[in-house]
Amino acid sequence: MAEYLAPGVYVEETSFRAKSIEGVGTSTTGFVGLARKGPLNNATFVTSSPDFQRIFGGFYDLKLTGEGGKEVDATKEVNYLAHAVQAFFDNGGSRLYVSRVYGGDAAVTAKSAGLPASTADDKAQVRFVARFPGTAGNGRISVRLNATGTSGKVVNALPAGSLVRVQPAGGGDKFLIKNADGTFHFGTETVKPAEVEGKVEGSTLNVLTFDVSAASTPGDPPMVYEGLGFSPNHPRWAGAVLSQNPKRLADAQENLFALQVGPNVTPDQLLAALFGDLSKDPAAIDLTGGTDGSEPNSTNYKDGLAALESVEEIAIVAAPGSSAFLGADAIMQELIIHVQKPRAYRIAILEAPPGVIDKELKDSRSKIDSTYAAYYYPWVWVSNPLARPEVHNIPQEVLVPPAGFMAGIYARTDNLHGVAKAPANEPVLGALRFERDINFAEQGILNPLGINCLRFFSGRGYRVWGARTASSDPEWKYVNVRRYFLYLEHSIDNSTQWAVFENNGPALWDNIRQTVESFLYSEWKNGALLGTKPEEAYFVRCDRSTMTQNDLDNGRMVCLIGVAVLKPAEFVIFRIGQKTADAKA
């Protein structure tokens, strides 16, 4: 309460209503997996498939290395993550965070040999390197020199760091470099601005900058950087624009190559390193040595998942294609550990390995038991975006995991019906067919095991036909029940932080109770809770009946909430019998 000292009229603002709870988003998704390029173990936000391709590369297959340099199964080299991202957006997803993982030594990046003017001294080295591991970094760098004619008067107005080639009439090129203090470095001399014209009189002057065009492996357009300077004082200093750690977020995500210039390299030495004899066109610089790594393991995925932990709005997590790797079981466990962490408020979409049937499928499913995960089967055949009619060595179709489709269907269901609705009996958009056709009898075996099937129905297309969690607990049998509780818990958590350190008494308890009741009433009105009246749909208690004196003495305020959730009509039963013509109902 304000302190009043002087007589007068005081007007204050107050509130006569309980604070409100805002429902959190439930469709933001996090993917972890292999990609052709892009930052490692970093939660990168993308809003479309082209957005993903710009940062992480296109659909081209990876080139994984096996033990001892042996080839790996070609099916494992399919770019599952790129296909899953497209399936996610095609099926209704809109917000996605991607964390790229990499198997093996992350320091394996493509690099050029030391350029001609370089020496064994690291401080005098000039080289191009790929900023991220991956064969996409094995590209070709082309440089082009720009020489703009100028005069002695104009030279003085050039920005700091400018490099000017001085060609005297008698021959013997020299370089004029503008220092940060406005003076010029000319050979071994320091020249003041007023002296420049006299020093260069009778010479041809050209301001030098250069362009870099970096073309990576097929599928990615070249990156072009124009007007780069040769000196650290230049506003477009090449070492800053093509830095290993760019300051701009877009550059940090997209710039595939970096130019490493040692601190002892002078502007004219950098010019010589890149262009050599200025009378000839420079040769292209090839980058080699980058690899896509080996088959990733659970540790790689654990690091990738750790990057998603800081993004609180993520509600769905998946590792598309991970079930194809040897460490699939351990990777699934990492996903479950991730979503079951306190205050994570997430569910994991798990997928069966490709090509499994009967006992193998049951064995894979039997290794998990979590109310925070759902298991889907089988994989999906889709059109290959890389296929061309005239190219016969590229398959027209490719087999991809179901996780990307399901994450998009979760998001679509949330947006159209709300998170309380089961994400099932929904079309799988983009599917040409499923790896296996599951019939009614087969699903009768798989459904009780918590294996959610993707099935084809004549006249109704390809649909998700299951909505169970991977749990043995009957209280948490259904995906929508688990996700709805996560939504309620996260929403209440987010919107009641104001109550921390308030006086723990009846005023606070009443405010909390009214706040939660208002939120649940809105949920009931929207059809998310069972019951014909609010008293049947929920209850909220926050008083001395929910707290002991020990709770109060230890600073605990306890609010008891019960909700009647809606469960899906998994079995729709019509009972039909005969009746006589005169029989009454």
Secondary structure, DSSP 8 states (H G I E B T S, - for coil): -----SSS--------S-----------EEEEE--SSS-BS--EEESSHHHHHHHH--S-----B-GGG-B--GGGGS-HHHHHHHHHHHTT---EEEEE--SS-TT---B----TT--SSGGG-EEEEESS-SGGG--EEEEEEEEEEE-HHHHTTS-TT-EEEEE-TTS--EEEEE-TTS-EEETTEEE-GGGHHHHHTT-EEEEEEEEEEEE-STTS--EEEEEEBSSTTSTTBHHHHT-SS-SSHHHHHH--EEEEE-TT--HHHHHHHHHSSTTS----EE-B-----B---HHHHHHHHHHHTT-TT--EEE-TTGGGSTTHHHHHHHHHHHHTSTT---EEEEE--TT--HHHHHHHHHT--BTTEEEEE--EEEE-TT-BTTBSSS-SEEEE-SHHHHHHHHHHHHHHT-TTS-S-S-B-TT-SEESS---HHHHHHHGGGTEEEEEEETTTEEEEE--B-B-S-GGG-BHHHHHHHHHHHHHHHHHTGGGTTS--SHHHHHHHHHHHHHHHHHHHHTT-B--SSHHHHEEEE-STTT--HHHHHTT----EEEE-B-----S---------TT---
